[in-house]
């Protein structure tokens, strides 16, 4: 099954009307999205980073 046939089947399964002339443009947009660089780079885990802690000076002075 070609990429165009797969896209057409997926659109029909979701109930979207399929126009044969639109499929190349949809594929072009999807391929552009896949090739675009991610703004976040690699997937990051928020728990990997050490949080920044701001401590009041008085707490350090009397501890």
N, CA, C and O atoms as a Tripos MOL2 file, in Angstrom:
@<TRIPOS>MOLECULE
protein
  252   251    63     0     0
PROTEIN
NO_CHARGES

@<TRIPOS>ATOM
      1 N           0.8530   -1.1720    0.0000 N.3       1 UNK1
      2 CA          0.0000    0.0000    0.0000 C.3       1 UNK1
      3 C           0.9020    1.2400    0.0000 C.2       1 UNK1
      4 O           1.7960    1.3600    0.8380 O.2       1 UNK1
      5 N           0.6700    2.1380   -0.9200 N.am      2 UNK2
      6 CA          1.4870    3.3490   -1.0110 C.3       2 UNK2
      7 C           1.0820    4.3430    0.0770 C.2       2 UNK2
      8 O           0.0480    4.1970    0.7300 O.2       2 UNK2
      9 N           1.9210    5.3450    0.2460 N.am      3 UNK3
     10 CA          1.6430    6.3630    1.2530 C.3       3 UNK3
     11 C           0.3310    7.0940    0.9410 C.2       3 UNK3
     12 O          -0.4270    7.4240    1.8520 O.2       3 UNK3
     13 N           0.0660    7.3430   -0.3380 N.am      4 UNK4
     14 CA         -1.1650    8.0250   -0.7380 C.3       4 UNK4
     15 C          -2.3890    7.1590   -0.4510 C.2       4 UNK4
     16 O          -3.4110    7.6590    0.0190 O.2       4 UNK4
     17 N          -2.2850    5.8680   -0.7330 N.am      5 UNK5
     18 CA         -3.4080    4.9670   -0.4610 C.3       5 UNK5
     19 C          -3.6650    4.8570    1.0370 C.2       5 UNK5
     20 O          -4.8160    4.8200    1.4720 O.2       5 UNK5
     21 N          -2.5970    4.8060    1.8240 N.am      6 UNK6
     22 CA         -2.7330    4.7240    3.2700 C.3       6 UNK6
     23 C          -3.3960    5.9820    3.8200 C.2       6 UNK6
     24 O          -4.2790    5.8960    4.6740 O.2       6 UNK6
     25 N          -2.9780    7.1480    3.3360 N.am      7 UNK7
     26 CA         -3.5800    8.4040    3.7650 C.3       7 UNK7
     27 C          -5.0600    8.4400    3.4040 C.2       7 UNK7
     28 O          -5.8950    8.8300    4.2210 O.2       7 UNK7
     29 N          -5.3820    8.0340    2.1810 N.am      8 UNK8
     30 CA         -6.7760    8.0230    1.7340 C.3       8 UNK8
     31 C          -7.6170    7.1160    2.6270 C.2       8 UNK8
     32 O          -8.7270    7.4830    3.0100 O.2       8 UNK8
     33 N          -7.0990    5.9400    2.9600 N.am      9 UNK9
     34 CA         -7.8280    4.9960    3.8150 C.3       9 UNK9
     35 C          -8.0290    5.5820    5.2090 C.2       9 UNK9
     36 O          -9.1120    5.4680    5.7820 O.2       9 UNK9
     37 N          -6.9840    6.2110    5.7580 N.am     10 UNK10
     38 CA         -7.0920    6.7890    7.0930 C.3      10 UNK10
     39 C          -8.0990    7.9310    7.1270 C.2      10 UNK10
     40 O          -8.8590    8.0590    8.0870 O.2      10 UNK10
     41 N          -8.1130    8.7570    6.0940 N.am     11 UNK11
     42 CA         -9.0890    9.8440    6.0310 C.3      11 UNK11
     43 C         -10.5080    9.3010    5.9340 C.2      11 UNK11
     44 O         -11.4190    9.8080    6.5870 O.2      11 UNK11
     45 N         -10.6910    8.2720    5.1190 N.am     12 UNK12
     46 CA        -12.0200    7.6750    4.9650 C.3      12 UNK12
     47 C         -12.4670    7.0190    6.2690 C.2      12 UNK12
     48 O         -13.6440    7.0920    6.6230 O.2      12 UNK12
     49 N         -11.5370    6.3750    6.9910 N.am     13 UNK13
     50 CA        -11.8740    5.7490    8.2720 C.3      13 UNK13
     51 C         -12.3260    6.7710    9.3050 C.2      13 UNK13
     52 O         -13.1660    6.4720   10.1530 O.2      13 UNK13
     53 N         -11.7660    7.9820    9.2330 N.am     14 UNK14
     54 CA        -12.1350    9.0510   10.1690 C.3      14 UNK14
     55 C         -13.3960    9.7930    9.7310 C.2      14 UNK14
     56 O         -13.9090   10.6290   10.4740 O.2      14 UNK14
     57 N         -13.9000    9.4950    8.5350 N.am     15 UNK15
     58 CA        -15.1160   10.1290    8.0530 C.3      15 UNK15
     59 C         -14.8910   11.4280    7.3020 C.2      15 UNK15
     60 O         -15.8380   12.1840    7.0860 O.2      15 UNK15
     61 N         -13.6520   11.7050    6.8980 N.am     16 UNK16
     62 CA        -13.3710   12.9160    6.1370 C.3      16 UNK16
     63 C         -13.6010   12.6550    4.6560 C.2      16 UNK16
     64 O         -13.3080   11.5640    4.1660 O.2      16 UNK16
     65 N         -14.1250   13.6510    3.9330 N.am     17 UNK17
     66 CA        -14.2620   13.4760    2.4890 C.3      17 UNK17
     67 C         -12.8780   13.4640    1.8370 C.2      17 UNK17
     68 O         -11.9990   14.2400    2.2120 O.2      17 UNK17
     69 N         -12.6990   12.5840    0.8690 N.am     18 UNK18
     70 CA        -11.3960   12.4360    0.2210 C.3      18 UNK18
     71 C         -11.4880   12.9640   -1.1980 C.2      18 UNK18
     72 O         -12.2950   12.4900   -1.9980 O.2      18 UNK18
     73 N         -10.6550   13.9520   -1.5050 N.am     19 UNK19
     74 CA        -10.5560   14.4890   -2.8550 C.3      19 UNK19
     75 C          -9.1850   14.0900   -3.3860 C.2      19 UNK19
     76 O          -8.1640   14.4480   -2.8000 O.2      19 UNK19
     77 N          -9.1590   13.3650   -4.4690 N.am     20 UNK20
     78 CA         -7.9080   12.8240   -5.0120 C.3      20 UNK20
     79 C          -6.8630   13.9100   -5.2510 C.2      20 UNK20
     80 O          -5.6700   13.6800   -5.0530 O.2      20 UNK20
     81 N          -7.3030   15.0830   -5.6720 N.am     21 UNK21
     82 CA         -6.3570   16.1640   -5.9570 C.3      21 UNK21
     83 C          -5.7030   16.7430   -4.7100 C.2      21 UNK21
     84 O          -4.6440   17.3640   -4.7980 O.2      21 UNK21
     85 N          -6.3250   16.5470   -3.5460 N.am     22 UNK22
     86 CA         -5.7830   17.0940   -2.3030 C.3      22 UNK22
     87 C          -4.7130   16.2060   -1.6720 C.2      22 UNK22
     88 O          -3.8990   16.6850   -0.8820 O.2      22 UNK22
     89 N          -4.7080   14.9340   -2.0080 N.am     23 UNK23
     90 CA         -3.8070   13.9860   -1.3490 C.3      23 UNK23
     91 C          -2.3320   14.3650   -1.5220 C.2      23 UNK23
     92 O          -1.5950   14.3070   -0.5380 O.2      23 UNK23
     93 N          -1.8550   14.7510   -2.7180 N.am     24 UNK24
     94 CA         -0.4360   15.1390   -2.8240 C.3      24 UNK24
     95 C          -0.0800   16.3370   -1.9410 C.2      24 UNK24
     96 O           1.0160   16.3890   -1.3820 O.2      24 UNK24
     97 N          -0.9960   17.2950   -1.8130 N.am     25 UNK25
     98 CA         -0.7290   18.4620   -0.9860 C.3      25 UNK25
     99 C          -0.7020   18.0920    0.4930 C.2      25 UNK25
    100 O           0.1350   18.5910    1.2460 O.2      25 UNK25
    101 N          -1.6130   17.2190    0.9100 N.am     26 UNK26
    102 CA         -1.6280   16.7630    2.3040 C.3      26 UNK26
    103 C          -0.3370   16.0200    2.6170 C.2      26 UNK26
    104 O           0.2600   16.2280    3.6730 O.2      26 UNK26
    105 N           0.0960   15.1570    1.7090 N.am     27 UNK27
    106 CA          1.3470   14.4220    1.9120 C.3      27 UNK27
    107 C           2.5400   15.3720    1.9890 C.2      27 UNK27
    108 O           3.4550   15.1600    2.7850 O.2      27 UNK27
    109 N           2.5320   16.4170    1.1620 N.am     28 UNK28
    110 CA          3.6220   17.3870    1.1690 C.3      28 UNK28
    111 C           3.6820   18.1090    2.5200 C.2      28 UNK28
    112 O           4.7650   18.3060    3.0700 O.2      28 UNK28
    113 N           2.5280   18.4990    3.0490 N.am     29 UNK29
    114 CA          2.4910   19.1750    4.3480 C.3      29 UNK29
    115 C           2.9540   18.2320    5.4550 C.2      29 UNK29
    116 O           3.7380   18.6310    6.3160 O.2      29 UNK29
    117 N           2.4830   16.9940    5.4440 N.am     30 UNK30
    118 CA          2.8880   16.0240    6.4640 C.3      30 UNK30
    119 C           4.3880   15.7560    6.4180 C.2      30 UNK30
    120 O           5.0270   15.6510    7.4650 O.2      30 UNK30
    121 N           4.9540   15.6440    5.2240 N.am     31 UNK31
    122 CA          6.3960   15.4250    5.0980 C.3      31 UNK31
    123 C           7.1910   16.6420    5.5680 C.2      31 UNK31
    124 O           8.2680   16.4940    6.1460 O.2      31 UNK31
    125 N           6.6680   17.8390    5.3230 N.am     32 UNK32
    126 CA          7.3390   19.0520    5.8050 C.3      32 UNK32
    127 C           7.3470   19.0950    7.3270 C.2      32 UNK32
    128 O           8.3370   19.4950    7.9390 O.2      32 UNK32
    129 N           6.2470   18.6850    7.9300 N.am     33 UNK33
    130 CA          6.1650   18.6570    9.3940 C.3      33 UNK33
    131 C           7.1530   17.6440    9.9570 C.2      33 UNK33
    132 O           7.8110   17.9140   10.9620 O.2      33 UNK33
    133 N           7.2620   16.4860    9.3220 N.am     34 UNK34
    134 CA          8.1870   15.4520    9.8020 C.3      34 UNK34
    135 C           9.6350   15.9130    9.7160 C.2      34 UNK34
    136 O          10.4420   15.5810   10.5850 O.2      34 UNK34
    137 N           9.9770   16.6820    8.6670 N.am     35 UNK35
    138 CA         11.3620   17.1170    8.4600 C.3      35 UNK35
    139 C          11.7320   18.3420    9.2810 C.2      35 UNK35
    140 O          12.9160   18.6200    9.4740 O.2      35 UNK35
    141 N          10.7440   19.0760    9.7640 N.am     36 UNK36
    142 CA         11.0240   20.3100   10.5000 C.3      36 UNK36
    143 C          11.7450   19.9920   11.8050 C.2      36 UNK36
    144 O          11.4350   19.0010   12.4660 O.2      36 UNK36
    145 N          12.7010   20.8300   12.1710 N.am     37 UNK37
    146 CA         13.4060   20.5790   13.4340 C.3      37 UNK37
    147 C          12.4820   20.8040   14.6200 C.2      37 UNK37
    148 O          11.6410   21.7030   14.6160 O.2      37 UNK37
    149 N          12.6540   19.9870   15.6080 N.am     38 UNK38
    150 CA         11.8410   20.1070   16.8130 C.3      38 UNK38
    151 C          12.3480   21.2850   17.6390 C.2      38 UNK38
    152 O          13.5580   21.4350   17.8100 O.2      38 UNK38
    153 N          11.4540   22.1220   18.1530 N.am     39 UNK39
    154 CA         11.9160   23.2580   18.9520 C.3      39 UNK39
    155 C          12.5190   22.8330   20.2870 C.2      39 UNK39
    156 O          13.2110   23.6230   20.9280 O.2      39 UNK39
    157 N          12.2690   21.6090   20.7100 N.am     40 UNK40
    158 CA         12.7520   21.1520   22.0030 C.3      40 UNK40
    159 C          13.9620   20.2390   21.8960 C.2      40 UNK40
    160 O          14.4670   19.7630   22.9120 O.2      40 UNK40
    161 N          14.4350   19.9870   20.6810 N.am     41 UNK41
    162 CA         15.5680   19.0840   20.5230 C.3      41 UNK41
    163 C          15.1640   17.6740   20.9080 C.2      41 UNK41
    164 O          14.1760   17.1420   20.4010 O.2      41 UNK41
    165 N          15.9200   17.0800   21.7950 N.am     42 UNK42
    166 CA         15.5760   15.7210   22.2100 C.3      42 UNK42
    167 C          14.4610   15.7720   23.2520 C.2      42 UNK42
    168 O          14.1960   16.8100   23.8590 O.2      42 UNK42
    169 N          13.8380   14.6530   23.4330 N.am     43 UNK43
    170 CA         12.7940   14.5630   24.4520 C.3      43 UNK43
    171 C          13.4590   14.6650   25.8210 C.2      43 UNK43
    172 O          14.3970   13.9270   26.1230 O.2      43 UNK43
    173 N          12.9720   15.5720   26.6330 N.am     44 UNK44
    174 CA         13.5740   15.7440   27.9450 C.3      44 UNK44
    175 C          12.6270   15.2540   29.0230 C.2      44 UNK44
    176 O          11.4070   15.3510   28.8990 O.2      44 UNK44
    177 N          13.2110   14.7340   30.0660 N.am     45 UNK45
    178 CA         12.4480   14.3060   31.2270 C.3      45 UNK45
    179 C          12.5980   15.4080   32.2710 C.2      45 UNK45
    180 O          13.7140   15.7450   32.6640 O.2      45 UNK45
    181 N          11.4910   15.9620   32.7150 N.am     46 UNK46
    182 CA         11.5580   17.0720   33.6570 C.3      46 UNK46
    183 C          12.2050   16.6680   34.9740 C.2      46 UNK46
    184 O          12.7560   17.5150   35.6770 O.2      46 UNK46
    185 N          12.1460   15.3880   35.3160 N.am     47 UNK47
    186 CA         12.7270   14.9310   36.5740 C.3      47 UNK47
    187 C          14.2430   14.8140   36.5050 C.2      47 UNK47
    188 O          14.8880   14.6570   37.5410 O.2      47 UNK47
    189 N          14.8270   14.8840   35.3220 N.am     48 UNK48
    190 CA         16.2810   14.7940   35.1870 C.3      48 UNK48
    191 C          16.9650   16.0770   35.6420 C.2      48 UNK48
    192 O          18.1030   16.0340   36.1080 O.2      48 UNK48
    193 N          16.2950   17.2100   35.5150 N.am     49 UNK49
    194 CA         16.9160   18.4890   35.8310 C.3      49 UNK49
    195 C          16.7650   18.8030   37.3170 C.2      49 UNK49
    196 O          15.7300   18.5250   37.9230 O.2      49 UNK49
    197 N          17.8060   19.3820   37.8850 N.am     50 UNK50
    198 CA         17.7660   19.7790   39.2890 C.3      50 UNK50
    199 C          17.0140   21.0970   39.3800 C.2      50 UNK50
    200 O          17.3490   22.0440   38.6690 O.2      50 UNK50
    201 N          16.0010   21.1780   40.2450 N.am     51 UNK51
    202 CA         15.2450   22.4290   40.3490 C.3      51 UNK51
    203 C          16.0680   23.5190   41.0350 C.2      51 UNK51
    204 O          16.9380   23.2320   41.8560 O.2      51 UNK51
    205 N          15.7840   24.7510   40.6910 N.am     52 UNK52
    206 CA         16.4430   25.8910   41.3160 C.3      52 UNK52
    207 C          15.6880   26.2100   42.6020 C.2      52 UNK52
    208 O          14.4640   26.3390   42.5990 O.2      52 UNK52
    209 N          16.4270   26.3340   43.6950 N.am     53 UNK53
    210 CA         15.8090   26.6280   44.9860 C.3      53 UNK53
    211 C          16.3350   27.9730   45.4650 C.2      53 UNK53
    212 O          17.5450   28.1910   45.5270 O.2      53 UNK53
    213 N          15.4250   28.8640   45.8000 N.am     54 UNK54
    214 CA         15.8070   30.1680   46.3280 C.3      54 UNK54
    215 C          15.5540   30.1320   47.8280 C.2      54 UNK54
    216 O          14.4410   29.8610   48.2810 O.2      54 UNK54
    217 N          16.6060   30.4110   48.5900 N.am     55 UNK55
    218 CA         16.5170   30.3380   50.0490 C.3      55 UNK55
    219 C          16.6860   31.7400   50.6130 C.2      55 UNK55
    220 O          17.5410   32.5060   50.1690 O.2      55 UNK55
    221 N          15.8590   32.0620   51.5970 N.am     56 UNK56
    222 CA         15.9590   33.3500   52.2660 C.3      56 UNK56
    223 C          17.2550   33.4000   53.0800 C.2      56 UNK56
    224 O          17.6070   32.4200   53.7370 O.2      56 UNK56
    225 N          17.9660   34.5270   53.0430 N.am     57 UNK57
    226 CA         19.2440   34.6530   53.7570 C.3      57 UNK57
    227 C          19.0760   34.4380   55.2600 C.2      57 UNK57
    228 O          19.9600   33.8720   55.9040 O.2      57 UNK57
    229 N          17.9620   34.8800   55.8210 N.am     58 UNK58
    230 CA         17.7400   34.7290   57.2600 C.3      58 UNK58
    231 C          17.6620   33.2640   57.6620 C.2      58 UNK58
    232 O          18.0960   32.8970   58.7530 O.2      58 UNK58
    233 N          17.1220   32.4420   56.8080 N.am     59 UNK59
    234 CA         17.0540   31.0180   57.1250 C.3      59 UNK59
    235 C          18.4490   30.4220   57.2260 C.2      59 UNK59
    236 O          18.6920   29.5630   58.0740 O.2      59 UNK59
    237 N          19.3560   30.8570   56.3860 N.am     60 UNK60
    238 CA         20.7210   30.3450   56.4300 C.3      60 UNK60
    239 C          21.4800   30.8970   57.6390 C.2      60 UNK60
    240 O          22.3140   30.2010   58.2180 O.2      60 UNK60
    241 N          21.1940   32.1410   58.0210 N.am     61 UNK61
    242 CA         21.9050   32.7920   59.1070 C.3      61 UNK61
    243 C          21.6060   32.1270   60.4580 C.2      61 UNK61
    244 O          22.5060   31.9720   61.2830 O.2      61 UNK61
    245 N          20.3550   31.7360   60.6840 N.am     62 UNK62
    246 CA         19.9570   31.2050   61.9840 C.3      62 UNK62
    247 C          19.8380   29.6950   62.0020 C.2      62 UNK62
    248 O          19.3330   29.1330   62.9740 O.2      62 UNK62
    249 N          20.2730   29.0460   60.9920 N.am     63 UNK63
    250 CA         20.1460   27.5850   60.9540 C.3      63 UNK63
    251 C          21.3170   26.9190   61.6130 C.2      63 UNK63
    252 O          21.3760   25.6910   61.6720 O.2      63 UNK63
@<TRIPOS>BOND
     1     1     2 1
     2     2     3 1
     3     3     4 2
     4     3     5 am
     5     5     6 1
     6     6     7 1
     7     7     8 2
     8     7     9 am
     9     9    10 1
    10    10    11 1
    11    11    12 2
    12    11    13 am
    13    13    14 1
    14    14    15 1
    15    15    16 2
    16    15    17 am
    17    17    18 1
    18    18    19 1
    19    19    20 2
    20    19    21 am
    21    21    22 1
    22    22    23 1
    23    23    24 2
    24    23    25 am
    25    25    26 1
    26    26    27 1
    27    27    28 2
    28    27    29 am
    29    29    30 1
    30    30    31 1
    31    31    32 2
    32    31    33 am
    33    33    34 1
    34    34    35 1
    35    35    36 2
    36    35    37 am
    37    37    38 1
    38    38    39 1
    39    39    40 2
    40    39    41 am
    41    41    42 1
    42    42    43 1
    43    43    44 2
    44    43    45 am
    45    45    46 1
    46    46    47 1
    47    47    48 2
    48    47    49 am
    49    49    50 1
    50    50    51 1
    51    51    52 2
    52    51    53 am
    53    53    54 1
    54    54    55 1
    55    55    56 2
    56    55    57 am
    57    57    58 1
    58    58    59 1
    59    59    60 2
    60    59    61 am
    61    61    62 1
    62    62    63 1
    63    63    64 2
    64    63    65 am
    65    65    66 1
    66    66    67 1
    67    67    68 2
    68    67    69 am
    69    69    70 1
    70    70    71 1
    71    71    72 2
    72    71    73 am
    73    73    74 1
    74    74    75 1
    75    75    76 2
    76    75    77 am
    77    77    78 1
    78    78    79 1
    79    79    80 2
    80    79    81 am
    81    81    82 1
    82    82    83 1
    83    83    84 2
    84    83    85 am
    85    85    86 1
    86    86    87 1
    87    87    88 2
    88    87    89 am
    89    89    90 1
    90    90    91 1
    91    91    92 2
    92    91    93 am
    93    93    94 1
    94    94    95 1
    95    95    96 2
    96    95    97 am
    97    97    98 1
    98    98    99 1
    99    99   100 2
   100    99   101 am
   101   101   102 1
   102   102   103 1
   103   103   104 2
   104   103   105 am
   105   105   106 1
   106   106   107 1
   107   107   108 2
   108   107   109 am
   109   109   110 1
   110   110   111 1
   111   111   112 2
   112   111   113 am
   113   113   114 1
   114   114   115 1
   115   115   116 2
   116   115   117 am
   117   117   118 1
   118   118   119 1
   119   119   120 2
   120   119   121 am
   121   121   122 1
   122   122   123 1
   123   123   124 2
   124   123   125 am
   125   125   126 1
   126   126   127 1
   127   127   128 2
   128   127   129 am
   129   129   130 1
   130   130   131 1
   131   131   132 2
   132   131   133 am
   133   133   134 1
   134   134   135 1
   135   135   136 2
   136   135   137 am
   137   137   138 1
   138   138   139 1
   139   139   140 2
   140   139   141 am
   141   141   142 1
   142   142   143 1
   143   143   144 2
   144   143   145 am
   145   145   146 1
   146   146   147 1
   147   147   148 2
   148   147   149 am
   149   149   150 1
   150   150   151 1
   151   151   152 2
   152   151   153 am
   153   153   154 1
   154   154   155 1
   155   155   156 2
   156   155   157 am
   157   157   158 1
   158   158   159 1
   159   159   160 2
   160   159   161 am
   161   161   162 1
   162   162   163 1
   163   163   164 2
   164   163   165 am
   165   165   166 1
   166   166   167 1
   167   167   168 2
   168   167   169 am
   169   169   170 1
   170   170   171 1
   171   171   172 2
   172   171   173 am
   173   173   174 1
   174   174   175 1
   175   175   176 2
   176   175   177 am
   177   177   178 1
   178   178   179 1
   179   179   180 2
   180   179   181 am
   181   181   182 1
   182   182   183 1
   183   183   184 2
   184   183   185 am
   185   185   186 1
   186   186   187 1
   187   187   188 2
   188   187   189 am
   189   189   190 1
   190   190   191 1
   191   191   192 2
   192   191   193 am
   193   193   194 1
   194   194   195 1
   195   195   196 2
   196   195   197 am
   197   197   198 1
   198   198   199 1
   199   199   200 2
   200   199   201 am
   201   201   202 1
   202   202   203 1
   203   203   204 2
   204   203   205 am
   205   205   206 1
   206   206   207 1
   207   207   208 2
   208   207   209 am
   209   209   210 1
   210   210   211 1
   211   211   212 2
   212   211   213 am
   213   213   214 1
   214   214   215 1
   215   215   216 2
   216   215   217 am
   217   217   218 1
   218   218   219 1
   219   219   220 2
   220   219   221 am
   221   221   222 1
   222   222   223 1
   223   223   224 2
   224   223   225 am
   225   225   226 1
   226   226   227 1
   227   227   228 2
   228   227   229 am
   229   229   230 1
   230   230   231 1
   231   231   232 2
   232   231   233 am
   233   233   234 1
   234   234   235 1
   235   235   236 2
   236   235   237 am
   237   237   238 1
   238   238   239 1
   239   239   240 2
   240   239   241 am
   241   241   242 1
   242   242   243 1
   243   243   244 2
   244   243   245 am
   245   245   246 1
   246   246   247 1
   247   247   248 2
   248   247   249 am
   249   249   250 1
   250   250   251 1
   251   251   252 2
@<TRIPOS>SUBSTRUCTURE
     1 UNK1         2 RESIDUE 1 A UNK
     2 UNK2         6 RESIDUE 1 A UNK
     3 UNK3        10 RESIDUE 1 A UNK
     4 UNK4        14 RESIDUE 1 A UNK
     5 UNK5        18 RESIDUE 1 A UNK
     6 UNK6        22 RESIDUE 1 A UNK
     7 UNK7        26 RESIDUE 1 A UNK
     8 UNK8        30 RESIDUE 1 A UNK
     9 UNK9        34 RESIDUE 1 A UNK
    10 UNK10       38 RESIDUE 1 A UNK
    11 UNK11       42 RESIDUE 1 A UNK
    12 UNK12       46 RESIDUE 1 A UNK
    13 UNK13       50 RESIDUE 1 A UNK
    14 UNK14       54 RESIDUE 1 A UNK
    15 UNK15       58 RESIDUE 1 A UNK
    16 UNK16       62 RESIDUE 1 A UNK
    17 UNK17       66 RESIDUE 1 A UNK
    18 UNK18       70 RESIDUE 1 A UNK
    19 UNK19       74 RESIDUE 1 A UNK
    20 UNK20       78 RESIDUE 1 A UNK
    21 UNK21       82 RESIDUE 1 A UNK
    22 UNK22       86 RESIDUE 1 A UNK
    23 UNK23       90 RESIDUE 1 A UNK
    24 UNK24       94 RESIDUE 1 A UNK
    25 UNK25       98 RESIDUE 1 A UNK
    26 UNK26      102 RESIDUE 1 A UNK
    27 UNK27      106 RESIDUE 1 A UNK
    28 UNK28      110 RESIDUE 1 A UNK
    29 UNK29      114 RESIDUE 1 A UNK
    30 UNK30      118 RESIDUE 1 A UNK
    31 UNK31      122 RESIDUE 1 A UNK
    32 UNK32      126 RESIDUE 1 A UNK
    33 UNK33      130 RESIDUE 1 A UNK
    34 UNK34      134 RESIDUE 1 A UNK
    35 UNK35      138 RESIDUE 1 A UNK
    36 UNK36      142 RESIDUE 1 A UNK
    37 UNK37      146 RESIDUE 1 A UNK
    38 UNK38      150 RESIDUE 1 A UNK
    39 UNK39      154 RESIDUE 1 A UNK
    40 UNK40      158 RESIDUE 1 A UNK
    41 UNK41      162 RESIDUE 1 A UNK
    42 UNK42      166 RESIDUE 1 A UNK
    43 UNK43      170 RESIDUE 1 A UNK
    44 UNK44      174 RESIDUE 1 A UNK
    45 UNK45      178 RESIDUE 1 A UNK
    46 UNK46      182 RESIDUE 1 A UNK
    47 UNK47      186 RESIDUE 1 A UNK
    48 UNK48      190 RESIDUE 1 A UNK
    49 UNK49      194 RESIDUE 1 A UNK
    50 UNK50      198 RESIDUE 1 A UNK
    51 UNK51      202 RESIDUE 1 A UNK
    52 UNK52      206 RESIDUE 1 A UNK
    53 UNK53      210 RESIDUE 1 A UNK
    54 UNK54      214 RESIDUE 1 A UNK
    55 UNK55      218 RESIDUE 1 A UNK
    56 UNK56      222 RESIDUE 1 A UNK
    57 UNK57      226 RESIDUE 1 A UNK
    58 UNK58      230 RESIDUE 1 A UNK
    59 UNK59      234 RESIDUE 1 A UNK
    60 UNK60      238 RESIDUE 1 A UNK
    61 UNK61      242 RESIDUE 1 A UNK
    62 UNK62      246 RESIDUE 1 A UNK
    63 UNK63      250 RESIDUE 1 A UNK
